[in-house]
């Protein structure tokens, strides 16, 4: 874990006046007055807080001007809402290039132009004779095979033109690139230069010579080579200005052939321009067979010839229409947030511009449209059109000599032809990249249509890195294995076409292979695009294998994950052979219950966790079988974090099964309660109210089988007791179940009497359950503990009207009014809201099987950071639920890993101060209701807690965060999450393996003032620790059930009892932090305010002493005695109290 | 730092303990082993003229800052050298007004976790108070003859104590309900008696139990009535009937838009301040 923010900062925050003190009372008029006073007085701490706008009547109702009316009308028709309009304007302001900078760039470009024209020419030499090249520069191209015909000489370019987005005014910050096309003079080129990479060799030599002469120039801070769009045959030269503009702009030089030099008919996708005899040094086997077409090679040549015509087209379309330019800029931001625009085959800004041009030509976009409407139209088009099946073309002429779209479909996965009708703009785009674009467009359209308040934020401002967008991610590393894969997959023609770039040659076939294999488990497969590398001119160009790693992202389909079977065709069908070939040795003949005999593949997976990882098995099997990639090269990131929520003994399951077992037992119990005979009133509802019953308990309970000799016995109460001479027994937490009894006139109308009647019912329940079902029960005044199948349930009888009776107050006139009291709110929360929440989340788990894992990982992390006390179970569960119910701009997570990453992202980026987290459980809230909730939130912000979570059942008060977290704890949580996220993402994206995945779970301890070390002997959950100890103490459990059934020790957790005492005694002076899952240390932080000397007050002497300071009697904390108290109160449990006295002064 | 504090503590013991006016300080430690000690601040219990107190004046000692491990018995034992102790009562806060003490049931009012408390110690004779004020200490809570449990041993004892006898609970509930039922029956009888009987001024009290029951006097009921009235009135009103009504609705719409616009502008301002528009 990175360095923790200094405790000082944390402590400083604690000292500030608390702005958002939750005020329960203070509703009504008086409260309002007070809050408005707070506004003005405590204006400074409330800064950065939205306040309801107050406009005077005169301002609101003055006569509108024409201009204003126009703007309002425009907003209504062109944008979604005025907020969106303002947001879009702000964003564009942010990414636009300012005029001042444009001038500086223009000046730089003029300089560049002059320098290029001054580069001297060279005498003509053979292409293979490169001795004329000076020593300091290398040819930026892999010349394989080296021997090639042709002659080269350098001449200054015939024309230097600026092409691309800079000219169109659609380039966006921060990476400003200016593309400059250098038209090579015709004298350099010869006939047939289109053949066998001759043109590309010349292009590279041209650049090498240019680079050599430009490099020493003081105008440039760096002169480097790069590949144009990642294409390995087409280097370009990058020039960056010297001085303060270094990061402002990159000028990219692209040499291109003179117009009309190549004959277009030679470069059609069906033509061959790289001869096998030359490329492979031998003629293809069985001479006479036709040369394989080289569509990509041809496209790359064509691209160079069309640079200028594309710019002309775009400038006529975009021209002076601001809306279209805005639209293109927005789309570029959209693509970039989704990491779709970079690398070879990326969906670049240029493609989007062309798409805008296409939609303008088909009149789907009008030039008066606003940027937002353009964005919307393009997304709509992408979402509904499949360019892999129905290509589109900008070409309007119906010349019969032009090739048909079908020809292009044969050669390329995605087809979008330019205005010449010969060049496929999407030639390098793979089918999976296009599907990813489509998928994103669809998601975005749903988001735009949903009228969500923060659509803009989610659409354009939220980054979607691969690791956070996809459920599982796998890295192929090292990439050199792909070369072997190429041979195994028989991809020689593709290799020839791609000029030896085996990474891009194998991408398509590999993704198709995996998509087919994953079948119904897969929703979307995406691959990272090889990054565009840059290198120094004195270096050789990077090898294919150096282009990083290939990362694949899998978006899983949860309903497909449950099956362990891959059902094939019946054995006698002809497809059976294909199936066998595809799956290899994994395919078996199986006889099914319906009598069919089929080919099938069965994966080994018993638990939910293993089933989630079946894609791992599929991928490694298929890659090894078909592409010869061993599993040591496949680094699969999917289930690494699951180790943290795995139980002590089993390593194959993440507890979903154990939780389901408890829920089954609970269902059984509730049936027994329903059927109980002899209760004076009938049971009207049985509802679970414990995290286990909503699948979010971090460690699900295991059935308890106590070893009786380990305990002391209390025979007359049939209970076991812990023994002081033994280690602390296993922790058994009773699971709360609320049992509502029917209303009746028999219930008394007095709160005290109701308590007594409830107690009588608790006793009766225990009696009846023992009699009728033979269950061991123990009743107290407030609950009945039931020991059933090794689990302990705590049944609490509830009477529906009790909260209301607690609320009743009688005014002097005899009017009965209802006022919330602390007791009534508490009771309502425990008996009404908690069961509702539990059942809603239980339902969520049925819809999204990954919910349990995500919620538990999140809770685990928060507790491991010692913040578990500040945040209630329920609030964390709700935040986790938000990831599933409001996943935008993502899809609901299907694996705990991605869910946890998004939890960290949500916690660290959500604006808790100004926004409520609205969780629309069961989709009960309409859009209007949500708006209403938001405005209610704004009006009552100061009365609400810092962290506000609303649900359909709780629209005003944020029940689960009323008692915490405090502003400081929330701040700490946000900071920790913001630190943990990049660390964890980096680990998961590291192809060499993630290292120690538990790093982000270990809490930083250097911020605490005192550390209290606990003895593991008395920590019952010691084995649950983040770094689980290899051995711990015996906790008095048997593997086989014992003979008698005494009630086990319930809820006995010494660290928790100790903490309760500490908080009660020293809560005014210090904060205590502890990880309930096996933490061995308690962190203590002094409250800075309590260390201020205070005048003597009889009500405030707790743990303080009187000293005389400068003649006055003041009270200060009696720190030394308190430190000793820490040890006394925890006698037996506390090992050591480490005071870091250098951290504080009294 | 610690050294400095040590020194100060040492000096304190030389010079006599500092204590706030009216109080005297008595050091108290858990046992011999501890180095530092807490201080009890004690004084005679007195209240202002006219206010009543449940504690006997002159014989009661008021003790502040009683450490959490010090129980009633313990305090009684520690102060008994000053004179025979009649009763010790530990409380969370000093009670200002007189409270009626009810015996608390151990079933319905489980003992809270103790923190630092205040105590009222009643001696049998007034002399005990003055003797206690002069006490030097340090008092030891736990000694070999009277060990006080803390930590694991205490928790185990607490756990044992928390396992209560259900029979005793039943008995307690039954007796409570019996008295409660009796009380209710009496009230009922009294109400029945008064039913329809005019008081001396001739007023008759109408209750729920009468022949013609009336609405219960609750806030909710009266709100319901008001709501019904309002709806009735709204039904009669005409909307967008006159030209001025039209004009006003339009203006209202415009005002809403303006208000929304202002709000949005403010939000944007805030987001800009938070650099929310940097996309990457």
Interface residues (C-beta under 8 A of the other chain):
Chain A: X48 X50 X51 X52 X53 X55 X59 X60 X61 X64 X72 X81 X82 X83 X86 X87 X90 X91 X93 X94 X95 X174 X333 X336 X337 X457 X460 X461 X463 X714 X716 X717 X719 X721 X722 X723 X724 X728 X748 X750 X753 X755 X756 X757 X759 X760 X763 X766 X778 X779 X780 X781 X814 X815 X816 X817 X818 X911 X914 X1018 X1049 X1052 X1054 X1057 X1058 X1060 X1061 X1064 X1065 X1066 X1067 X1096 X1098 X1099 X1101 X1102 X1103 X1104 X1105 X1106 X1107 X1108 X1113 X1118 X1119 X1120 X1121 X1123 X1124 X1125 X1128 X1129 X1130 X1131 X1132 X1133 X1134 X1139 X1141 X1142 X1144 X1145 X1146
Chain B: X1 X2 X5 X6 X8 X9 X12 X18 X19 X20 X21 X25 X30 X34 X35 X36 X37 X38 X39 X41 X64 X65 X67 X68 X69 X93 X94 X107 X108 X112 X113 X114 X115 X116 X118 X150 X151 X152 X153 X154 X155 X156 X158 X159 X160 X163 X164 X165 X166 X169 X170 X173 X174 X176 X177 X180 X184 X216 X217 X218 X219 X220 X222 X251 X254 X255 X257 X258 X259 X260 X261 X262 X263 X264 X265 X266 X267 X268 X270 X271 X272 X273 X274 X276 X277 X278 X279 X280
